[in-house]
Amino acid sequence: MTEVLTAVAVVAAIGAVCAAVLLVASKLMFVPVNEKEKLIRDVLPGANCGACGYTGCDGYAKALAEGQTDKTNLCVPGADKVSNDIAQITGLEAADVVEMVATVRCMGDCGKVGKKSQYRGADSCAAAKMLFGGSSQCTYGCLGYGDCQKVCPNGAICIENGVAHVNTRICTGCGLCAKACPQGIIALMEDVDKVLVTCSSKDKGAAVRKICSHGCIACKKCEKNCPTQAVKVENNIAVIDYDKCINCGECAKNCPVGCIMVSDFSGIHRFEAKEE
């Protein structure tokens, strides 16, 4: 019995010493909390996507609280509401947020592009790409294993018939999917733009025709028929200058393979505003 009591006493003494050390350390190493930073952090969405240019929501909140930036509109997922909330907390002027949506620059699904091999491995685009660039005959297209889908915080991405699709109605434009895509075929664009090139191949037209019925063949019909010279074929792929584009759709009408899409890509914030 004495041995048991001795052991308990020793453990209790060690615990008391550790508690005292921790108490002293907490006092000596205490970091004052910036209340403004905490308030700003509470209104940010918490996606930690880095769209603001900082490491995450904590970094952006700290920068605002400490006066390192006066831009209230850097949080794309939070949109105008967060910009207004930040302005109220900091006393800064609320700036308009440019709403963005993610778009997939590929529609080469299983019915349009053949397979060059049978991939068997981790269910990951990054892993598949390491093995001879994936199983698709098109080395530029969507690999279809859903790395983008896995990181989307809003469930805005699905994989259908081997290709990723974004439901822009629930997309906040955080850009996490674009960072996760090893092919670099997911990009953000302003959700007021209506025209999208759904191909990313840099191969010449003849090579594209052999492997994909939907791929850009660099025929330049889109470029020749654009009334504002907003479309240029560069590196064998049509590229749209959205500063010049008037969303007329002439490029899509004249595309012989249908790889240019005209649609309403309104994101969640603009779509909700329309419903109101």
C-alpha positions as CSV (number, residue, x, y, z in Angstrom):
1,M,0.0,0.0,0.0
2,T,2.9,2.3,0.9
3,E,4.4,1.7,-2.6
4,V,1.2,2.6,-4.3
5,L,0.8,5.9,-2.3
6,T,4.4,6.7,-3.1
7,A,3.9,6.3,-6.8
8,V,0.7,8.4,-6.7
9,A,2.5,11.1,-4.8
10,V,5.4,11.1,-7.3
11,V,3.0,11.4,-10.3
12,A,1.0,14.1,-8.5
13,A,4.2,16.0,-7.8
14,I,5.3,15.7,-11.5
15,G,1.9,16.9,-12.6
16,A,2.1,19.9,-10.3
17,V,5.5,20.9,-11.5
18,C,4.4,20.6,-15.2
19,A,1.3,22.6,-14.5
20,A,3.4,25.3,-12.8
21,V,5.8,25.4,-15.8
22,L,3.0,25.7,-18.3
23,L,1.4,28.5,-16.2
24,V,4.7,30.4,-16.2
25,A,5.2,29.8,-19.9
26,S,1.7,31.0,-20.8
27,K,2.3,34.2,-19.0
28,L,5.8,34.8,-20.4
29,M,4.9,33.8,-24.0
30,F,1.5,35.4,-24.1
31,V,0.7,37.0,-27.4
32,P,-1.8,39.9,-27.3
33,V,-4.9,39.2,-29.4
34,N,-5.8,41.8,-31.9
35,E,-9.6,42.1,-31.5
36,K,-10.1,43.6,-34.9
37,E,-8.2,40.7,-36.5
38,K,-10.5,38.3,-34.7
39,L,-13.6,40.1,-35.9
40,I,-12.4,40.1,-39.5
41,R,-11.5,36.5,-39.3
42,D,-15.0,35.6,-38.1
43,V,-16.7,37.2,-41.2
44,L,-14.4,35.4,-43.7
45,P,-15.7,32.2,-45.1
46,G,-12.9,30.0,-43.9
47,A,-12.1,28.3,-47.3
48,N,-8.4,29.2,-46.9
49,C,-8.2,29.0,-50.7
50,G,-5.6,31.7,-51.1
51,A,-7.6,33.6,-53.7
52,C,-7.0,36.8,-51.7
53,G,-3.2,36.4,-52.3
54,Y,-2.5,35.6,-48.7
55,T,-1.8,32.2,-47.1
56,G,-5.4,31.9,-46.0
57,C,-8.1,33.6,-44.1
58,D,-5.9,34.2,-41.1
59,G,-3.3,35.9,-43.2
60,Y,-5.8,38.2,-44.9
61,A,-7.4,39.1,-41.6
62,K,-4.0,39.9,-40.1
63,A,-3.0,42.1,-43.0
64,L,-6.3,44.0,-42.8
65,A,-6.1,44.5,-39.1
66,E,-2.5,45.6,-39.1
67,G,-3.0,48.0,-42.1
68,Q,-0.9,46.0,-44.5
69,T,-3.7,46.3,-47.0
70,D,-6.7,48.5,-47.4
71,K,-8.4,46.3,-50.0
72,T,-11.7,44.8,-48.7
73,N,-12.5,43.0,-51.9
74,L,-9.9,40.3,-52.1
75,C,-12.1,37.5,-50.8
76,V,-13.7,36.2,-53.9
77,P,-15.7,33.4,-52.2
78,G,-17.1,35.9,-49.7
79,A,-18.2,38.3,-52.5
80,D,-19.6,41.7,-51.7
81,K,-21.2,40.7,-48.4
82,V,-17.8,40.0,-46.9
83,S,-16.3,43.1,-48.4
84,N,-19.1,45.2,-46.7
85,D,-18.6,43.4,-43.4
86,I,-14.8,44.1,-43.5
87,A,-15.5,47.7,-44.3
88,Q,-17.8,48.0,-41.2
89,I,-15.1,46.5,-38.9
90,T,-12.1,48.4,-40.3
91,G,-13.7,51.7,-41.3
92,L,-12.4,51.3,-44.8
93,E,-14.4,51.9,-47.9
94,A,-16.1,48.7,-49.2
95,A,-14.9,47.8,-52.7
96,D,-16.8,45.7,-55.3
97,V,-15.7,42.1,-55.6
98,V,-15.2,40.7,-59.0
99,E,-17.2,37.4,-58.9
100,M,-15.4,34.5,-60.4
101,V,-16.3,30.9,-61.4
102,A,-14.2,27.9,-62.2
103,T,-14.4,26.6,-65.8
104,V,-13.1,23.4,-67.3
105,R,-11.3,23.9,-70.6
106,C,-12.0,20.4,-71.8
107,M,-15.0,18.5,-73.0
108,G,-13.2,15.5,-74.4
109,D,-15.2,12.8,-72.6
110,C,-15.1,9.1,-73.2
111,G,-17.3,9.4,-76.3
112,K,-15.0,11.9,-78.0
113,V,-11.4,10.8,-77.0
114,G,-10.0,7.3,-77.1
115,K,-7.8,5.6,-74.6
116,K,-4.1,4.8,-75.2
117,S,-3.8,2.5,-72.2
118,Q,-5.7,1.1,-69.2
119,Y,-4.8,2.9,-66.0
120,R,-4.8,0.9,-62.8
121,G,-3.6,2.8,-59.8
122,A,-4.5,5.4,-57.2
123,D,-7.8,7.2,-57.9
124,S,-6.0,10.4,-58.5
125,C,-5.3,12.7,-61.5
126,A,-1.9,13.6,-60.1
127,A,-0.9,9.9,-59.9
128,A,-2.3,9.1,-63.3
129,K,-0.4,11.9,-64.9
130,M,2.9,10.5,-63.6
131,L,2.2,7.3,-65.5
132,F,2.8,8.3,-69.1
133,G,0.6,11.4,-68.8
134,G,-2.6,9.4,-68.1
135,S,-4.6,6.9,-70.1
136,S,-6.3,9.4,-72.6
137,Q,-4.9,9.8,-76.1
138,C,-5.1,13.5,-75.5
139,T,-2.2,14.5,-73.2
140,Y,-3.7,17.9,-72.6
141,G,-7.3,16.9,-71.5
142,C,-9.1,16.1,-68.3
143,L,-7.8,12.9,-66.6
144,G,-11.2,12.3,-64.9
145,Y,-10.1,11.0,-61.5
146,G,-11.6,13.9,-59.6
147,D,-8.7,15.7,-57.8
148,C,-10.7,18.9,-58.4
149,Q,-13.9,17.3,-57.1
150,K,-12.2,16.2,-53.9
151,V,-11.0,19.7,-52.9
152,C,-14.2,21.6,-53.8
153,P,-15.7,22.9,-50.6
154,N,-19.1,23.4,-52.1
155,G,-19.7,20.2,-54.1
156,A,-19.7,22.2,-57.3
157,I,-17.8,19.7,-59.3
158,C,-18.8,16.3,-60.6
159,I,-17.1,13.8,-62.9
160,E,-19.3,12.6,-65.8
161,N,-18.2,10.3,-68.5
162,G,-14.6,10.9,-67.6
163,V,-14.6,14.7,-67.6
164,A,-15.0,17.2,-64.8
165,H,-18.0,19.6,-64.9
166,V,-18.5,22.7,-62.8
167,N,-22.0,23.7,-61.6
168,T,-21.3,27.4,-61.6
169,R,-24.6,28.0,-59.7
170,I,-22.9,26.8,-56.5
171,C,-19.3,27.8,-57.4
172,T,-17.8,30.5,-55.2
173,G,-14.7,31.0,-57.3
174,C,-12.3,30.0,-54.6
175,G,-9.9,28.4,-57.2
176,L,-8.9,25.3,-55.1
177,C,-9.9,23.1,-58.0
178,A,-7.6,25.0,-60.4
179,K,-4.7,24.5,-58.0
180,A,-5.5,20.8,-57.7
181,C,-5.7,20.1,-61.4
182,P,-2.3,18.7,-62.6
183,Q,-3.3,19.4,-66.2
184,G,-3.9,23.1,-65.7
185,I,-7.2,22.9,-67.6
186,I,-9.3,24.5,-64.9
187,A,-9.3,28.3,-64.8
188,L,-11.2,31.1,-63.1
189,M,-13.1,33.6,-65.2
190,E,-15.4,36.4,-64.4
191,D,-18.9,35.1,-64.2
192,V,-20.3,37.9,-66.4
193,D,-18.4,36.4,-69.4
194,K,-20.4,34.2,-71.6
195,V,-18.0,32.5,-74.0
196,L,-15.6,29.6,-73.2
197,V,-13.2,27.6,-75.2
198,T,-13.6,24.0,-74.0
199,C,-10.3,22.6,-75.2
200,S,-6.7,22.9,-74.0
201,S,-4.8,21.0,-76.7
202,K,-1.7,22.6,-78.2
203,D,-1.4,20.0,-81.0
204,K,-1.8,20.9,-84.6
205,G,-5.3,20.4,-86.1
206,A,-4.5,17.2,-88.0
207,A,-3.2,15.6,-84.9
208,V,-6.2,16.7,-82.8
209,R,-8.7,15.4,-85.4
210,K,-7.2,11.9,-85.0
211,I,-7.8,11.6,-81.3
212,C,-10.7,14.0,-80.4
213,S,-13.9,14.9,-82.2
214,H,-14.3,18.0,-80.0
215,G,-10.8,19.5,-79.9
216,C,-9.8,22.8,-81.4
217,I,-8.2,22.3,-84.8
218,A,-6.8,25.9,-85.1
219,C,-8.8,26.6,-88.2
220,K,-9.1,30.3,-87.2
221,K,-12.7,30.6,-88.3
222,C,-13.5,32.0,-84.8
223,E,-10.7,34.5,-85.2
224,K,-11.8,35.6,-88.7
225,N,-15.5,36.0,-87.7
226,C,-15.0,37.9,-84.4
227,P,-16.3,41.5,-84.9
228,T,-14.0,42.8,-82.1
229,Q,-10.9,40.8,-82.7
230,A,-11.3,39.2,-79.3
231,V,-10.3,35.8,-80.4
232,K,-6.8,34.8,-81.5
233,V,-5.4,31.3,-82.3
234,E,-2.2,31.0,-80.3
235,N,-0.2,27.8,-80.0
236,N,-2.9,26.0,-82.0
237,I,-5.7,26.9,-79.6
238,A,-8.3,29.6,-79.6
239,V,-7.8,32.2,-76.9
240,I,-10.4,34.8,-75.9
241,D,-9.5,38.3,-74.8
242,Y,-12.4,39.0,-72.4
243,D,-11.6,42.7,-72.3
244,K,-12.6,42.8,-76.0
245,C,-15.3,40.1,-76.1
246,I,-18.9,41.4,-76.4
247,N,-20.4,37.9,-75.9
248,C,-22.0,37.9,-79.4
249,G,-21.3,34.2,-79.9
250,E,-20.1,34.5,-83.5
251,C,-17.0,32.5,-82.6
252,A,-19.1,29.6,-81.4
253,K,-21.4,29.8,-84.4
254,N,-18.5,29.4,-86.7
255,C,-16.5,26.8,-84.8
256,P,-16.7,23.6,-87.0
257,V,-16.0,21.2,-84.0
258,G,-18.2,23.0,-81.4
259,C,-15.4,23.5,-78.9
260,I,-16.5,27.1,-78.1
261,M,-19.4,27.3,-75.7
262,V,-21.8,30.3,-75.1
263,S,-23.6,30.1,-71.8
264,D,-24.6,31.9,-68.6
265,F,-21.9,31.1,-66.2
266,S,-23.3,33.1,-63.3
267,G,-21.8,32.0,-60.0
268,I,-23.6,31.5,-56.7
269,H,-23.4,35.1,-55.6
270,R,-24.8,36.6,-58.8
271,F,-27.4,33.8,-59.2
272,E,-28.7,34.4,-55.6
273,A,-28.9,38.1,-56.4
274,K,-31.0,37.3,-59.5
275,E,-33.4,35.2,-57.5
276,E,-33.8,38.0,-54.9
